[in-house]
Amino acid sequence: MARHAITDVAIPYQSGTLVVIQWRTNEPSNSQVFYGLTSRYGQQKNDGARVTVHEIILTNLTPLTTYHFQVRSTDKDGNVALSDNHVVRTTSDTTARPPLELTAIRPVSSNDTGVTDTAVEISWRSSTLATGVVRWGPTDRLGRTITLPAPRDFAHRTTVPGLQPNTT
């Protein structure tokens, strides 16, 4: 069995008072972030839900301040995975809530990989944990919907099958 591990530590959003921290684990685990003005941290935020895609939002931070943080996840057997020390600097923007932004949307053209005559693979990334929904149809009224199953994630992917060849 693979060793319990943390990967993909990311900061998709930061403002003057808020930082979003995301990471993945290779098995369901809880979520903890230790943070503070030095690598001795001093504060922590926890979420006990056992998931493989983690997100903790640190709030009430001081604008234009450097914070150190470390993420930690513990699986059901008590195995602990711990990241290295990371550093983030808050901005001067005191926006209280991170916006939901979609990036890396694919396909970008009909020549993109994942596009066939009768199906298309659609993928995107959201700036915060979210559920995914794809609406499509042959007119601007759309009419068809695929809802991606739980759990929430920041990487989304689905295939739209049963398309008619040479149809927009």
Sequence and secondary structure as in RCSB ss.txt:
>XXXX:A:sequence
MARHAITDVAIPYQSGTLVVIQWRTNEPSNSQVFYGLTSRYGQQKNDGARVTVHEIILTNLTPLTTYHFQVRSTD
KDGNVALSDNHVVRTTSDTTARPPLELTAIRPVSSNDTGVTDTAVEISWRSSTLATGVVRWGPTDRLGRTITLPA
PRDFAHRTTVPGLQPNTT
>XXXX:A:secstr
     EEEEEEEEE SS EEEEEEEEEEEEEEEEEESSTT  EEEEEEEEEEEEEEEE S  TT EEEEEEEEEB
TT  EEE   EEEE  S   SS    EEEEE SSTTSTTB SS EEEEEEEEEEE  EEEE SSTT  EEEE  S
S EEEEEEEE    TT  
